[in-house]
Amino acid sequence: MARVTAGVTTSHVPAIGAAIDLGKTQEPYWAPAFAGYEFSRRWIAANRPDVVFLVYNDHMSAFGPDLTPTFAIGCAPEFAPADEGWGPRPVPTVIGHPELAAHIAQSLIQSDFDLTVVNKMDVDHGLTVPLSLMFGQPERWPCRVIPFPVNVVLYPPPSGMRCWRLGQALRQAIASFDEDLKVQVWGTGGMSHQLQGTRAGLINRDFDQRFMDELIDHPERLAQLPHLDYVRDAGSEGIELVMWLIMRGALGARVRTVHRFYHVPASNTALGHLILEDLP
Amino acid sequence: MALDKPYLGIPGTTVFDAEQARRGYPLNSFCMSLMKADNRARFKANERAYLDEWPMSEEQKQAVLARDYNRMIASGGNIYFLAKIFSTDGLSFQYAAATMTGMSQEQYAQMMLSGGRAPEAKP
């Protein structure tokens, strides 16, 4: 049987991808940010997943003004890096897991989560930057990836509670797949940041630290946080954090913190990163 | 009955809701076209002529020509669409964000290095 072996969260700032692609990770500005992932690279080499179920938001690369699904699942055999305006990132093509993706799609829709099934899609920095942070610059990605884009750009995104419950249904869906697979669920985006208007540059360390504390120990309470609180306290783009609740819902009631990291700034953004495992 | 929109009161912030998305549709569609290298080249060669191919308002076109991101957002743009414009210009999210605050890019970068804009600070 397939099973969820761990949860990972990380911010997915595009400048991080550019720093990796341009060989700037050891420069004084970036070195402290990448230092927080050294443990994670060793950990994932020792705890290699067969599949990563990667929750992220499309930054209007695959979707756009014509079409904005709230929850979508990538069921294709592969996904090319998107051209976001400066050419595609020089990273490997993402190899999907169509059988598991189709199984999860059917299971989640039958659990009343109305997904959009996507069979052709390019993936942007929201998906490829977390892969780069965790795996570095390999010739090919070392595992399969199921992309799961969530709309957090067109307001309102799904509520935290909806995301948390979707994570719980996802855990059931994965556990009912017959093949013996180790699956990690990653929730990406955040933490506090605002990329627009005269309030651009907002960072809220207290909110971010409290968010991580609550995500670990009191996810159901955190899931009740209204959208307004995210936008007001964590910035207009901080609302991406609802996606972390999908990861947390896919884990059990009690978890162990394997790794926790927080750094300001990564360009405009507070960088947050967690690795969590179920407690037996 | 009108929808409750409590987020309209957050200072220095425009939430990209369905109303904004409706107004911004032509502007954001133009932005999406810049994901193709051929279109970027045509836009750079003659910005005004390229903009005139889109059913955008004159205000939206002027805002693009002036690279005034606050004006673009006010007329329905969203930063993830507008990113295609500053990426075409070879500029970063941090550059674009700085221009919206009225700070120089150096001042803005320094603010971020110092921990960012405090949430209670008035924008």
Interface residues (C-beta under 8 A of the other chain):
Chain A: P14 A15 A18 H59 M60 S61 G64 P65 D66 A82 D83 E84 G85 W86 G87 V153 L154 Y155 P156 S192 Q194 L195 Q196 G197 T198 R199 A200 G201 L202 I203 N204 R205 F207 H227 L228 V231 R232 D233 G235 S236 E237 V264 P265 S267 N268 A270
Chain B: P6 Y7 I10 P11 G12 T13 T14 V15 F16 D17 A18 A21 G24 Y25 N28 S29 C31 M32 L34 M35 K36 A37 R40 Y69 N70 I73 N78 I79 Y80 F81 A83 K84 I85 F86 S87 T88 G90 S92 F93 Q94 A96 A97 A98 M100 T101 G102 Y108 M111 M112 L113 G115 G116 R117 A118 P119 P123
